[in-house]
């Protein structure tokens, strides 16, 4: 992504009276994957980049979807028998593969730049920390002072992460281990990526890691929702936000 990134205008990709969030562009920028409750239960959905041709990939208390670097797979977390684990499925659909199987909750998966690892937040030590796992291998603990959602830097040398879901400082540490350091304060709802971050004052900001200078990209009256993604050409920014609160009246036929 170029350092001169600016968001010139905002447009809706899709609109629903149900919850839609955690949207992510595919690596080629042609598709979007997101979580939605538009069928009454949270599931994983995909659409074209303009929001058209939306279809459900997987249903059942699942969310936090993330594209693999090659755009062929989607990792997500899903609750089964009151326990949350990480799953991976083909972007074209099909039966998912369970990547983690642990009594602790495993949440918020993201991919390494080479696609060989999935980072996740796990409470298996009694406190949520960043771990990474590859297919069929044992999970490796990354952080020791807390960590919930992590993204690998573009050069693959660092992970950038938050320690709490709703609001947290942004931290980084070397991928191969080492001391952590604080990068930014006030990241909201996992809404960050390396070199891009959103703060708790309801603005989207651009951080140049080369200069340390932070510029405001856009401001808004409401905080952004979960997730932040940038198109492959670096010209479009994808995020969710709450516009209004409401409810829908549903009719269930033959309920007796």
N, C-alpha and C positions, 0 to 999 in steps of 0.2 A: 504493500500500500504506500502510495507516495506521501511525502511529508506535507504536501500542499492540499491534502484532502479537505474538501468543503462540501457540505450538504446544502445545495441551492434551494431545494424545495422538498416538501413532504407529501406523500400520497398514500391513500389506503390501498393495500393489496386485496383485502377482503374484509367484510363486515359481518358479524354474527351477534345475535343476542346472547349466545352462550360464550363461555370462557374460551378464548383462543390465546395462546402465549408460547413463550420459549421458541420463537421462530428462528430458523437458521437457513441461510442460503446454501445450496449445494456448491461444491468447489467450482463448477463451471458457470454458476450464476443463473442457471436455467430453471431450477426448481427450488421449492421451499419445503422444509419439513417443520412441523409444529405440533404442539399438543392442543387438543380441543375437547370440549364437552358437548359438542353440538348433537351427539346422539344420546345424551343423557348421562354418559359416563366418560371419564377422561380417557382418551386414547391417542395414538400416534397417527397423524395425518400428513399428506403430502399434496402439493399443488404445483402448477406452473408458477413462474416468478411473479406474474401479475395477479395471482390469486385464483385463477381459473382452473378448472378440472380438478377440484379438490376431491380427494378420496381417502378413506380410512385404511391405513396399513395394518394397524393392530389395535385392539380394544382391550379395556380391562385395567383401570387404575394405573395407567402408564404415562410417563412424561419425560421431560428433559432430553429430547432427542438431539443427536449430534451426528452429522455426516462424517464418514471416514474420508481421509484425504483423497482417495481415488473416486469418491462419489458412489461407490458400489454398495456400501453398507451403512446402516444407521444403528448407533448404540443408544440405549435409553434405560431408564430405571422403571421398575414395575413392582407393585405390591402383590404378593401372593401369600395367603394365609397370614396376613398381618406382618409380613417380613418383606423388606425391599431389597431386591437384587438387581444386577446389571444384565441386560440382554443385548444381543446383536442380531439383526435380521438383514436380509437383502433389501435394498432400496426398492426393488421391483415387487417385493412381497414374499410370502412363503413362511415356513415355520422358523421361528426365532431360535437362536442358540443361547442358553443360559451361561453367561460368562462368569458369574460369581454365585456361590452357594454357601452362605455363612449365616449363622444365627443373628449377627449384627446387621444393621441396616447399611446397605451400600447404595449411594445416590450420586446423581449429577455426573455422568460419564463424559469425558472428552478424549480426543485422540492425540497421540504423539504425531509429529509431523511426518514420520515414515510409515505410520499406520500399523506399527507392530505392537503398540501398547495402548491401553485405555487407562486414563487417570480417573480416579473416583474418590468421593468422600466416604469414609467408613467409620463407624463407631465401635469397631472391634477391639480397641484398646480401652474402651470406656469413655473416650472423648473422640469426637469426630476429627479425623486426620486425613491427609491426602495419601492415597496408595496408588500403585499402578499394577496392572495385570496384563498378561498376554494369554492367548488362547491355550487352555490346558495347563497353565503354569500357576505357581503359587504367587499370591499377591505380595508386593514389596512395599513396605512403609516408606514414605517420602518425608513427611513433616513430623515434628516432635512437639510443636507448640500450638497445634490446632490448624485445621485446614478443611474447607468444605467443597470448593469448586476450583479447579486448576486448568489453565491453558498453557501449552508449551509455546515458547517464544518462536518467532519465525526461523531463527538460526538453530533451534533445537538445543540451545545451551542452558536455558532457564525454564522454570515454570513460574507463572504468575498466578496468584491465588488469593481468595478471600477466606476468612475463618468462620463467618456466619452468613446465613442465607440473606436476611433482610438488609442489614447494613453492616459494613465492615471496612477496615483499611484494606488496601491492596498491597500484597507482599510478593516478594520473589525469592527464589533460591536456585542454586545450580542443579541441573538435572542429575548430576552424578553425586549429589550430596554436598553439604556445606552449610554455612551460616545463612540465615534468612535476613532480609532487610526490607523495610517499609518503603513502598514506592509512592502511594497516594492515600489520602484519607477519603472516607465517605463514598464507597461504592455501594450501589443499591441493587438488590435482587439479582445478583450474579451478572449484572449488566456491564460486562467489561470484556475486552480482548487485549492481548499485547499490543501496545501503542495506541489503544483506544480505550477510553473509560468514561463512565457516567457517574456524576457525583450526587450527593444527597440533596442538592439544591435544585433538583429537577432541570438539569441541563446535561447535554451530551458534550463531552470534551475530548480533544485530541491531545495526547501526550507524545512528544518526540523523545524517544529514548536516547537519541544522539545528543540533543541539546538540553533536555530536561524542561523545555518550555511547554506549558499547557495552554491551548487555545480553545475557546468555546465554539462548538460546531452549531449547536441549536439549543434554545431554551424552550421550556414547556410549563404549562400551569399545573400539570399532574406528573407524578413520578413515573418513569418508564417501568413496564412490567418485566418479567423474568426474561433474560436472554438478550443478546445483541449480536448482530451478524453483519458483515460487509460483503458486498458483491465482489466477484473475481476481478472486475476492472477497477475496483476502488472508488466507484462513483455513487453508489447507492448504499444506504444504511437501513437495516431492517430491525425493527423493535416493536414491542407491543406496549399499549398504554390503556388505562381505564378512562373511558369517556363518560360513562354514566352507569349507574347501578339500577338494576331492575330484576324482574322475574317473568317467567313464562308459565302460562296455564297449560297443563298437559292432560290429555284424555287417554286412559288406559282401557282398552276394550277387553271384554271377557275376563275380568279380573277375578270372578268367582269360579 
